Amino acid sequence: MEGLGSLLLFALTFYLMMRFGCGAHMIHGHGSHAGHHAAGETSGSQKDPVCGMEVAESSGYVKMHEGRSLRFCSRKCLDKFEQSPATYLAPSGVTQ
């Protein structure tokens, strides 16, 4: 029974780290900014308004803001945007 308790504790710790810790950044594309296009928007991707990274349609986080869909590479960038949207948006749209 002691082995089962240790296994469950390990499994819970592993789940929490992958869901909320460093594993969440790797899953949602924030592990590295290398290898992404430096300028322009590629087909099927959007530029993260916080860090400027290109984010594919199949990854990252999406937030509707004033009728437009914005894509973020990680929860960290989404949280920064939610704290102060005006910081990351220009009057005519998303900043460069």
VMD Tcl script that builds the backbone (N, CA, C; Angstrom):
set m [mol new atoms 288]
animate dup $m
set s [atomselect $m all]
$s set {name element resname resid chain x y z} {
  {N N MET 1 A 0.820 -1.190 0.000}
  {CA C MET 1 A 0.000 0.000 0.000}
  {C C MET 1 A 0.870 1.262 0.000}
  {N N GLU 2 A 2.023 1.172 0.659}
  {CA C GLU 2 A 2.927 2.324 0.704}
  {C C GLU 2 A 3.430 2.682 -0.700}
  {N N GLY 3 A 3.677 1.677 -1.522}
  {CA C GLY 3 A 4.130 1.897 -2.896}
  {C C GLY 3 A 3.068 2.593 -3.733}
  {N N LEU 4 A 1.816 2.237 -3.528}
  {CA C LEU 4 A 0.719 2.858 -4.261}
  {C C LEU 4 A 0.591 4.336 -3.889}
  {N N GLY 5 A 0.720 4.649 -2.601}
  {CA C GLY 5 A 0.658 6.047 -2.151}
  {C C GLY 5 A 1.778 6.874 -2.759}
  {N N SER 6 A 2.977 6.311 -2.815}
  {CA C SER 6 A 4.114 7.022 -3.414}
  {C C SER 6 A 3.892 7.242 -4.904}
  {N N LEU 7 A 3.357 6.227 -5.577}
  {CA C LEU 7 A 3.076 6.342 -7.003}
  {C C LEU 7 A 2.034 7.432 -7.272}
  {N N LEU 8 A 0.965 7.460 -6.489}
  {CA C LEU 8 A -0.067 8.482 -6.657}
  {C C LEU 8 A 0.469 9.883 -6.380}
  {N N LEU 9 A 1.302 10.024 -5.369}
  {CA C LEU 9 A 1.906 11.323 -5.069}
  {C C LEU 9 A 2.807 11.779 -6.219}
  {N N PHE 10 A 3.606 10.867 -6.765}
  {CA C PHE 10 A 4.464 11.184 -7.899}
  {C C PHE 10 A 3.627 11.580 -9.111}
  {N N ALA 11 A 2.561 10.818 -9.382}
  {CA C ALA 11 A 1.698 11.105 -10.532}
  {C C ALA 11 A 1.040 12.479 -10.397}
  {N N LEU 12 A 0.577 12.817 -9.206}
  {CA C LEU 12 A -0.034 14.126 -8.977}
  {C C LEU 12 A 0.988 15.247 -9.169}
  {N N THR 13 A 2.175 15.076 -8.646}
  {CA C THR 13 A 3.233 16.083 -8.810}
  {C C THR 13 A 3.585 16.250 -10.286}
  {N N PHE 14 A 3.720 15.147 -11.001}
  {CA C PHE 14 A 4.036 15.192 -12.424}
  {C C PHE 14 A 2.940 15.936 -13.196}
  {N N TYR 15 A 1.685 15.614 -12.925}
  {CA C TYR 15 A 0.559 16.269 -13.595}
  {C C TYR 15 A 0.583 17.774 -13.342}
  {N N LEU 16 A 0.763 18.184 -12.095}
  {CA C LEU 16 A 0.761 19.610 -11.768}
  {C C LEU 16 A 1.915 20.348 -12.448}
  {N N MET 17 A 3.078 19.725 -12.509}
  {CA C MET 17 A 4.217 20.372 -13.171}
  {C C MET 17 A 3.989 20.503 -14.674}
  {N N MET 18 A 3.411 19.487 -15.300}
  {CA C MET 18 A 3.161 19.560 -16.739}
  {C C MET 18 A 2.019 20.516 -17.055}
  {N N ARG 19 A 1.045 20.614 -16.186}
  {CA C ARG 19 A -0.121 21.460 -16.447}
  {C C ARG 19 A 0.177 22.924 -16.161}
  {N N PHE 20 A 0.829 23.208 -15.040}
  {CA C PHE 20 A 1.010 24.591 -14.615}
  {C C PHE 20 A 2.468 25.036 -14.557}
  {N N GLY 21 A 3.396 24.135 -14.592}
  {CA C GLY 21 A 4.801 24.471 -14.439}
  {C C GLY 21 A 5.530 24.596 -15.759}
  {N N CYS 22 A 6.788 24.196 -15.752}
  {CA C CYS 22 A 7.640 24.351 -16.929}
  {C C CYS 22 A 7.155 23.541 -18.124}
  {N N GLY 23 A 6.462 22.444 -17.909}
  {CA C GLY 23 A 5.950 21.648 -19.018}
  {C C GLY 23 A 4.918 22.396 -19.842}
  {N N ALA 24 A 4.152 23.286 -19.221}
  {CA C ALA 24 A 3.129 24.047 -19.940}
  {C C ALA 24 A 3.763 24.944 -20.989}
  {N N HIS 25 A 4.938 25.473 -20.730}
  {CA C HIS 25 A 5.606 26.345 -21.696}
  {C C HIS 25 A 6.083 25.565 -22.912}
  {N N MET 26 A 6.552 24.354 -22.700}
  {CA C MET 26 A 7.011 23.544 -23.819}
  {C C MET 26 A 5.844 23.114 -24.695}
  {N N ILE 27 A 4.744 22.749 -24.091}
  {CA C ILE 27 A 3.584 22.284 -24.847}
  {C C ILE 27 A 3.008 23.397 -25.697}
  {N N HIS 28 A 2.974 24.605 -25.193}
  {CA C HIS 28 A 2.349 25.716 -25.902}
  {C C HIS 28 A 3.329 26.583 -26.672}
  {N N GLY 29 A 4.509 26.054 -26.965}
  {CA C GLY 29 A 5.412 26.713 -27.888}
  {C C GLY 29 A 6.265 27.830 -27.325}
  {N N HIS 30 A 6.421 27.932 -26.035}
  {CA C HIS 30 A 7.238 29.016 -25.496}
  {C C HIS 30 A 8.604 28.518 -25.053}
  {N N GLY 31 A 8.937 27.269 -25.404}
  {CA C GLY 31 A 10.226 26.717 -25.008}
  {C C GLY 31 A 11.386 27.417 -25.682}
  {N N SER 32 A 11.193 27.878 -26.906}
  {CA C SER 32 A 12.255 28.545 -27.647}
  {C C SER 32 A 11.656 29.425 -28.724}
  {N N HIS 33 A 12.249 30.573 -28.924}
  {CA C HIS 33 A 11.803 31.465 -29.983}
  {C C HIS 33 A 12.624 31.249 -31.254}
  {N N ALA 34 A 13.619 30.395 -31.185}
  {CA C ALA 34 A 14.465 30.140 -32.352}
  {C C ALA 34 A 13.691 29.345 -33.396}
  {N N GLY 35 A 14.024 29.580 -34.647}
  {CA C GLY 35 A 13.414 28.828 -35.714}
  {C C GLY 35 A 12.103 29.395 -36.208}
  {N N HIS 36 A 11.643 30.489 -35.646}
  {CA C HIS 36 A 10.404 31.105 -36.110}
  {C C HIS 36 A 10.734 32.240 -37.058}
  {N N HIS 37 A 9.793 32.568 -37.918}
  {CA C HIS 37 A 10.026 33.608 -38.905}
  {C C HIS 37 A 10.186 34.961 -38.223}
  {N N ALA 38 A 11.188 35.721 -38.647}
  {CA C ALA 38 A 11.487 36.991 -38.007}
  {C C ALA 38 A 10.545 38.097 -38.442}
  {N N ALA 39 A 10.130 38.108 -39.682}
  {CA C ALA 39 A 9.286 39.197 -40.155}
  {C C ALA 39 A 8.136 38.650 -40.967}
  {N N GLY 40 A 7.019 39.360 -40.928}
  {CA C GLY 40 A 5.860 38.975 -41.723}
  {C C GLY 40 A 5.086 37.851 -41.085}
  {N N GLU 41 A 3.890 37.678 -41.560}
  {CA C GLU 41 A 3.026 36.645 -41.025}
  {C C GLU 41 A 2.994 35.484 -42.000}
  {N N THR 42 A 3.229 34.289 -41.493}
  {CA C THR 42 A 3.187 33.131 -42.360}
  {C C THR 42 A 1.750 32.650 -42.484}
  {N N SER 43 A 1.476 31.849 -43.507}
  {CA C SER 43 A 0.120 31.353 -43.680}
  {C C SER 43 A -0.230 30.444 -42.510}
  {N N GLY 44 A -1.419 30.635 -41.964}
  {CA C GLY 44 A -1.862 29.817 -40.856}
  {C C GLY 44 A -1.264 30.200 -39.527}
  {N N SER 45 A -0.737 31.390 -39.397}
  {CA C SER 45 A -0.185 31.813 -38.117}
  {C C SER 45 A -0.487 33.289 -37.871}
  {N N GLN 46 A -0.346 33.684 -36.616}
  {CA C GLN 46 A -0.509 35.082 -36.215}
  {C C GLN 46 A 0.657 35.463 -35.327}
  {N N LYS 47 A 0.918 36.748 -35.261}
  {CA C LYS 47 A 1.983 37.243 -34.395}
  {C C LYS 47 A 1.423 37.498 -33.002}
  {N N ASP 48 A 2.101 36.971 -31.995}
  {CA C ASP 48 A 1.739 37.213 -30.600}
  {C C ASP 48 A 1.947 38.704 -30.326}
  {N N PRO 49 A 0.912 39.440 -29.878}
  {CA C PRO 49 A 1.072 40.875 -29.668}
  {C C PRO 49 A 1.986 41.228 -28.497}
  {N N VAL 50 A 2.284 40.290 -27.626}
  {CA C VAL 50 A 3.131 40.568 -26.464}
  {C C VAL 50 A 4.607 40.388 -26.795}
  {N N CYS 51 A 4.992 39.209 -27.304}
  {CA C CYS 51 A 6.413 38.938 -27.552}
  {C C CYS 51 A 6.794 38.992 -29.027}
  {N N GLY 52 A 5.800 39.016 -29.929}
  {CA C GLY 52 A 6.086 39.119 -31.360}
  {C C GLY 52 A 6.361 37.795 -32.047}
  {N N MET 53 A 6.256 36.697 -31.322}
  {CA C MET 53 A 6.527 35.380 -31.895}
  {C C MET 53 A 5.380 34.951 -32.812}
  {N N GLU 54 A 5.716 34.268 -33.912}
  {CA C GLU 54 A 4.694 33.720 -34.797}
  {C C GLU 54 A 4.083 32.496 -34.123}
  {N N VAL 55 A 2.751 32.426 -34.081}
  {CA C VAL 55 A 2.049 31.326 -33.429}
  {C C VAL 55 A 1.146 30.649 -34.449}
  {N N ALA 56 A 1.356 29.364 -34.662}
  {CA C ALA 56 A 0.552 28.604 -35.621}
  {C C ALA 56 A -0.887 28.478 -35.129}
  {N N GLU 57 A -1.811 28.326 -36.082}
  {CA C GLU 57 A -3.225 28.199 -35.734}
  {C C GLU 57 A -3.488 26.999 -34.832}
  {N N SER 58 A -2.668 25.977 -34.936}
  {CA C SER 58 A -2.895 24.756 -34.167}
  {C C SER 58 A -2.272 24.780 -32.780}
  {N N SER 59 A -1.649 25.904 -32.378}
  {CA C SER 59 A -1.013 25.940 -31.062}
  {C C SER 59 A -1.296 27.264 -30.373}
  {N N GLY 60 A -0.886 27.349 -29.127}
  {CA C GLY 60 A -1.020 28.584 -28.376}
  {C C GLY 60 A -2.409 28.795 -27.796}
  {N N TYR 61 A -2.648 30.029 -27.370}
  {CA C TYR 61 A -3.901 30.433 -26.752}
  {C C TYR 61 A -4.569 31.482 -27.623}
  {N N VAL 62 A -5.915 31.507 -27.615}
  {CA C VAL 62 A -6.673 32.471 -28.404}
  {C C VAL 62 A -7.551 33.278 -27.468}
  {N N LYS 63 A -7.616 34.590 -27.710}
  {CA C LYS 63 A -8.485 35.472 -26.934}
  {C C LYS 63 A -9.198 36.411 -27.893}
  {N N MET 64 A -10.502 36.545 -27.701}
  {CA C MET 64 A -11.268 37.523 -28.461}
  {C C MET 64 A -11.172 38.852 -27.726}
  {N N HIS 65 A -10.768 39.888 -28.451}
  {CA C HIS 65 A -10.643 41.218 -27.855}
  {C C HIS 65 A -11.201 42.231 -28.844}
  {N N GLU 66 A -12.257 42.924 -28.443}
  {CA C GLU 66 A -12.904 43.936 -29.276}
  {C C GLU 66 A -13.231 43.402 -30.671}
  {N N GLY 67 A -13.789 42.196 -30.713}
  {CA C GLY 67 A -14.233 41.611 -31.977}
  {C C GLY 67 A -13.156 40.984 -32.838}
  {N N ARG 68 A -11.938 40.918 -32.364}
  {CA C ARG 68 A -10.867 40.283 -33.146}
  {C C ARG 68 A -10.230 39.161 -32.340}
  {N N SER 69 A -9.759 38.175 -33.059}
  {CA C SER 69 A -9.130 37.019 -32.453}
  {C C SER 69 A -7.623 37.257 -32.375}
  {N N LEU 70 A -7.078 37.180 -31.181}
  {CA C LEU 70 A -5.640 37.338 -30.977}
  {C C LEU 70 A -5.074 36.009 -30.501}
  {N N ARG 71 A -3.891 35.640 -30.991}
  {CA C ARG 71 A -3.260 34.374 -30.628}
  {C C ARG 71 A -1.992 34.653 -29.824}
  {N N PHE 72 A -1.810 33.872 -28.743}
  {CA C PHE 72 A -0.668 34.030 -27.849}
  {C C PHE 72 A 0.118 32.733 -27.776}
  {N N CYS 73 A 1.433 32.841 -27.692}
  {CA C CYS 73 A 2.289 31.657 -27.704}
  {C C CYS 73 A 2.254 30.908 -26.379}
  {N N SER 74 A 1.941 31.580 -25.279}
  {CA C SER 74 A 1.946 30.917 -23.975}
  {C C SER 74 A 0.943 31.583 -23.043}
  {N N ARG 75 A 0.682 30.912 -21.951}
  {CA C ARG 75 A -0.222 31.468 -20.931}
  {C C ARG 75 A 0.411 32.718 -20.322}
  {N N LYS 76 A 1.721 32.741 -20.227}
  {CA C LYS 76 A 2.422 33.903 -19.668}
  {C C LYS 76 A 2.144 35.156 -20.510}
  {N N CYS 77 A 2.229 35.042 -21.829}
  {CA C CYS 77 A 1.952 36.188 -22.700}
  {C C CYS 77 A 0.478 36.585 -22.635}
  {N N LEU 78 A -0.415 35.602 -22.573}
  {CA C LEU 78 A -1.844 35.895 -22.453}
  {C C LEU 78 A -2.130 36.645 -21.157}
  {N N ASP 79 A -1.525 36.200 -20.059}
  {CA C ASP 79 A -1.724 36.878 -18.775}
  {C C ASP 79 A -1.218 38.321 -18.811}
  {N N LYS 80 A -0.053 38.541 -19.444}
  {CA C LYS 80 A 0.483 39.904 -19.565}
  {C C LYS 80 A -0.481 40.786 -20.357}
  {N N PHE 81 A -1.032 40.236 -21.447}
  {CA C PHE 81 A -1.967 40.991 -22.261}
  {C C PHE 81 A -3.224 41.334 -21.469}
  {N N GLU 82 A -3.764 40.361 -20.730}
  {CA C GLU 82 A -4.985 40.587 -19.971}
  {C C GLU 82 A -4.803 41.634 -18.886}
  {N N GLN 83 A -3.593 41.784 -18.346}
  {CA C GLN 83 A -3.331 42.793 -17.324}
  {C C GLN 83 A -3.373 44.200 -17.899}
  {N N SER 84 A -2.937 44.358 -19.152}
  {CA C SER 84 A -2.883 45.691 -19.749}
  {C C SER 84 A -2.961 45.604 -21.273}
  {N N PRO 85 A -4.162 45.395 -21.841}
  {CA C PRO 85 A -4.292 45.253 -23.292}
  {C C PRO 85 A -3.811 46.475 -24.073}
  {N N ALA 86 A -4.047 47.662 -23.556}
  {CA C ALA 86 A -3.664 48.882 -24.264}
  {C C ALA 86 A -2.158 48.967 -24.490}
  {N N THR 87 A -1.392 48.356 -23.621}
  {CA C THR 87 A 0.074 48.366 -23.762}
  {C C THR 87 A 0.515 47.664 -25.042}
  {N N TYR 88 A -0.231 46.641 -25.448}
  {CA C TYR 88 A 0.178 45.795 -26.559}
  {C C TYR 88 A -0.593 46.048 -27.845}
  {N N LEU 89 A -1.546 46.970 -27.821}
  {CA C LEU 89 A -2.332 47.270 -29.023}
  {C C LEU 89 A -2.133 48.719 -29.427}
  {N N ALA 90 A -1.943 48.916 -30.723}
  {CA C ALA 90 A -1.872 50.278 -31.284}
  {C C ALA 90 A -3.301 50.686 -31.678}
  {N N PRO 91 A -3.566 51.970 -31.858}
  {CA C PRO 91 A -4.912 52.408 -32.254}
  {C C PRO 91 A -5.427 51.731 -33.513}
  {N N SER 92 A -4.540 51.399 -34.465}
  {CA C SER 92 A -4.977 50.791 -35.721}
  {C C SER 92 A -4.955 49.273 -35.693}
  {N N GLY 93 A -4.548 48.669 -34.586}
  {CA C GLY 93 A -4.503 47.205 -34.505}
  {C C GLY 93 A -3.350 46.738 -33.654}
  {N N VAL 94 A -2.907 45.536 -33.921}
  {CA C VAL 94 A -1.826 44.930 -33.175}
  {C C VAL 94 A -0.509 45.590 -33.526}
  {N N THR 95 A 0.331 45.823 -32.512}
  {CA C THR 95 A 1.636 46.449 -32.746}
  {C C THR 95 A 2.561 45.509 -33.471}
  {N N GLN 96 A 3.601 46.031 -34.054}
  {CA C GLN 96 A 4.587 45.227 -34.779}
  {C C GLN 96 A 5.536 44.556 -33.849}
}
mol reanalyze $m
mol bondsrecalc $m
mol representation Tube
mol addrep $m
